[in-house]
Amino acid sequence: MHKHTTNTLTLNYSKDGDWFVGQLAEVPAVISQGKSLDELQENIRDAHQLMVEYFKGDATTATTHTTVYPHSLSIPIEIPVFA
C-alpha cells in the first residue's frame, strides 16, 4: 500500500462536439476525454494515476506535444508517494 499526497494540477480542456477533451499542463502526456466536465476530471485523474504508476512516481519524465486548450481549471489529484 502506498501513501498518497494530494496536489493541485491544471487541467486544460476544450469541448469538441459532444466530448470534453483535456490535458494536464504540468504533465502534458496525461490526456483524456469525457462526456461531461466531471467525467473528464475523473478520467484525467485515472490517466494520471496510470502514468505515475508506470513511471514509479515521476510522471513529469513523460513528455508529449502540448496542445493549446481554451479553458483551464485546477483539480486536486491524489499522487502515490513511492519510497
N, C-alpha and C positions, 0 to 999 in steps of 0.2 A: 504494500500500500504506500502510495506517495503522499507527501504533504502537498498542499496547494496554497498558492497565494493568488489574490485577485488583483489584476492590473486593469487599467482602463486603456483600451486601444481605440483607434479611429477607424470607423467603417465608412469608406467612401462608396456611394451607391448611386444607381440611376434606375429608372423604370424603363423597361424595354418590352413594349406590348403589355401582356398580362403578368410579366415577371419583374421582380426587383432583382438586380444583379449588383454584386458588391465585391470589394477587395479591401483588405486591411492595409492602411497606409504604412504602418510600422513593419509589416511582414507581407510584402506585395505578392508572394507566392500563394497566399491564402485567399482564394476566390470562391464564391458560391452564388447561389440564387435561391429565390423563394417566391411563392405566390403572394405573400404579404411581407411587409417590413419585419414583422415579428418572426415569421418563418425564416427570412433571410438571416436575421440575427442568430437564431437557433442554429441554422446550418453553418454559418460562418464560425460560430463557436466550435461546432463539431469538426469542421475542416481544420481549424487552428489546433485543436486537441490532437488530431491525427498527425499534423505537421510536427508538433512539439515532441510527440512520442517517437516519431521517425528519426528526428534529429537529436533525440535524447536531451531535450531541454533547451536547445539553442536554435529555435526556428528562424532566427534572423540570418542564419547562414544560407537559407534558401533564397534564391533570387529569381526574379522573373520580370518581365516587362510591366511597368506601372501604367495603368490605364487612368485617364482623367475622367472623373465622375463629377456630376454637377452638385451632388449633395454629400454631406458627411455628418456623422454623429458619433459620440463617444459611447462605447458599450463596455461594461465590465466583463472580463473573461478570466475564468479560473485557469491558472497555469501550474502544472505539477512542478515541484521542486525536486530535482534529482540530486542525490548525494554523491 
